[in-house]
């Protein structure tokens, strides 16, 4: 979250800007511990939230197009609203979630966190 709630958030760049960088579309090979890592992030960032999804389901949902009707919708929304930038890096490098998919989830869920959008925007091309 922004330290000052009145401070404007950094807008996420357009879908086309992320599509312009082929690296954004690449899923790195997931670590054998990917589900364990995501489970730890879910426990740390979604504490107090009651959810039925497990790490495997959330990981599958993060690697797919955002589905606002899915059972993982609220979990992903909550996770994106509280995850730290260094954890996002590990979602990409260890859990195999593409930058493009993350940007699509941020856009679909309406996440407005300056640190997260600024981190993702550095991979966007052009505009």
Residue pairs with C-beta under 8 A, 6 or more apart in sequence:
1 81
1 113
2 9
2 113
2 114
7 114
9 112
9 113
9 114
9 117
10 114
10 117
10 118
10 121
11 117
12 103
12 106
12 107
12 117
12 120
12 121
13 103
13 120
13 121
13 124
13 127
14 124
14 127
15 103
15 104
15 107
16 126
16 127
17 124
17 125
17 126
17 127
18 24
18 99
18 100
18 103
18 120
18 123
18 124
18 125
19 25
19 100
20 124
20 125
20 126
21 99
21 123
21 124
21 125
23 99
23 123
24 98
24 99
24 100
24 103
24 123
24 124
25 98
25 100
26 98
27 63
27 96
27 97
27 98
27 101
28 92
28 93
28 96
29 96
30 59
30 94
30 95
30 96
31 37
31 94
31 95
31 96
33 94
34 59
34 94
34 95
34 96
35 55
35 56
35 59
36 55
37 90
37 94
37 95
38 55
38 58
38 59
38 91
38 95
39 54
39 55
41 79
41 83
41 87
41 90
41 91
42 51
42 55
42 58
42 75
42 79
45 78
45 79
45 82
45 83
45 87
46 75
46 78
46 79
46 82
49 74
49 75
49 78
51 74
51 75
51 78
52 71
53 61
53 71
53 72
53 75
57 71
57 72
58 72
58 75
58 76
58 79
59 95
59 97
61 67
61 70
61 72
61 76
62 76
62 91
62 95
62 97
62 101
62 102
62 105
63 96
63 97
63 98
63 101
64 101
65 101
65 104
66 73
66 76
66 104
66 105
66 107
66 108
66 109
67 73
68 108
73 109
76 105
76 109
77 109
77 111
80 105
80 106
80 109
80 111
80 113
80 116
81 111
81 113
83 91
83 116
84 115
85 115
85 116
85 119
88 102
88 116
88 119
88 120
89 119
91 97
91 102
92 98
92 99
92 102
99 120
99 123
102 120
103 120
103 124
105 111
106 116
106 117
106 120
111 117
